[in-house]
């Protein structure tokens, strides 16, 4: 998963932002908001040569931000795949793709340097980092696991 962290680092450096909405804009990815079923946070698709992200407009802003980062991760990492086709026609585990998109989003939205600057060497729990970065704790734990961070920060 180091390649994912490197892709995110490169994107952030090139576009000078970690905001998924600004990155989508810079990359020409259209983001639209619709009243989706409660169980759907968002999804992406490709129409002609354009990527489009649809986000549930009933979600709070922070959840929309995480959803945009997650869907951007799918586009960057899996843009040539069709998840509907994958589910029906292959044995590729969808959970792997979802974990990669979650890891991409957490790499984008967790700013370790800012956390160190703001909190110094004070030990932080996963819950603390989730609150600071406004991410679900499961994504912070995934980030920590893939980054080799154990027992909090």
Secondary structure by P-SEA (a helix, b strand, c coil): caaaaaaaaaaaaacccccaaaaaaaacbbbbbccccccccccccccccbbbbbccccccaaaaaaaaaaaaaaaaccccccaaaaaccccccaaaaaaaaaaaaaaacccaaaaaaacccccccaaaaaaaacccaaaaaaaaaaacccccc
